[in-house]
Amino acid sequence: MSNLRDIRLSKLHKYQKKNVAASLGISWPTYDAIENEPDRMTRKQAEALADYLGVSVDEIFLPSKSN
């Protein structure tokens, strides 16, 4: 599972893809592609998304550590 999807669906967020996409000014299919491959995001989109979700850009791109 991707970090981005985990963040979006976490108990703190639970955002729908269409709402996240709208906040970025993109279609939900485009957001879906980004969620599956975050490297497709521009730096500006990554910063806007991190701000919207209340996380750092690193949290989107770096693997989370699980115990």
Secondary structure, DSSP 4 states (H G I P E B T S, - for coil): --HHHHHHHSTTT---HHHHHHHHTS-HHHHHHHHH-GGGS-HHHHHHHHHHHTS-HHHHHSPPP--
